[in-house]
C-alpha cells in the first residue's frame, strides 16, 4: 500500500486502486499504485508519496529549484521559511507568523511576474 498526499491547493486525481480524487492537502494511505503511475505522479510535483518530497524541488526533477512554484497550503513554518529563503524573500524569520510568511512569498512572486 502507498500513502499519497496532494500538496497542491486544488483537487488532483491519481490512477490507483481505488481511484483517488484528493482535495488540496488531503492524503490517503491505502492506495495500490503501479510503479509506472508512481513515476508519473512523482514528476507532476503535485503529490507527496510515502512522505517523500523536497519542498524546493519545484519541477519534480530531484533537484532544488525549477520553474514551478510550490504550493503554500499545508506547509509548516520551517518549510515556508525554506521556500522564502530559496525565492529570495527578505525580512522573514522564525518570529514571523505563518500567514505573514505566505504573504511575503506571494508578494515576491507577484513582483517577479511583473518584471
ChimeraX attribute file (.defattr): number of C-alpha atoms within 10 A of each C-alpha:
attribute: neighborCount
match mode: 1-to-1
recipient: residues
	/A:1	10
	/A:2	15
	/A:3	17
	/A:4	25
	/A:5	21
	/A:6	24
	/A:7	27
	/A:8	21
	/A:9	16
	/A:10	14
	/A:11	14
	/A:12	17
	/A:13	13
	/A:14	20
	/A:15	16
	/A:16	16
	/A:17	12
	/A:18	11
	/A:19	12
	/A:20	15
	/A:21	16
	/A:22	20
	/A:23	16
	/A:24	19
	/A:25	18
	/A:26	18
	/A:27	18
	/A:28	13
	/A:29	12
	/A:30	13
	/A:31	17
	/A:32	15
	/A:33	20
	/A:34	13
	/A:35	9
	/A:36	9
	/A:37	13
	/A:38	18
	/A:39	11
	/A:40	13
	/A:41	20
	/A:42	19
	/A:43	14
	/A:44	12
	/A:45	23
	/A:46	26
	/A:47	27
	/A:48	20
	/A:49	18
	/A:50	12
	/A:51	11
	/A:52	12
	/A:53	17
	/A:54	16
	/A:55	21
	/A:56	22
	/A:57	19
	/A:58	21
	/A:59	19
	/A:60	22
	/A:61	13
	/A:62	14
	/A:63	11
	/A:64	13
	/A:65	19
	/A:66	14
	/A:67	9
	/A:68	12
	/A:69	16
	/A:70	22
	/A:71	20
	/A:72	20
	/A:73	14
	/A:74	15
	/A:75	17
	/A:76	11
	/A:77	17
	/A:78	12
	/A:79	15
	/A:80	24
	/A:81	21
	/A:82	14
	/A:83	24
	/A:84	22
	/A:85	15
	/A:86	12
	/A:87	16
	/A:88	11
	/A:89	18
	/A:90	12
	/A:91	10
	/A:92	18
	/A:93	13
	/A:94	10
	/A:95	7
	/A:96	13
	/A:97	12
	/A:98	18
	/A:99	11
	/A:100	11
	/A:101	24
	/A:102	22
	/A:103	13
	/A:104	17
	/A:105	23
	/A:106	15
	/A:107	13
	/A:108	16
	/A:109	15
	/A:110	11
	/A:111	10
	/A:112	10
	/A:113	8
	/A:114	6
	/A:115	5
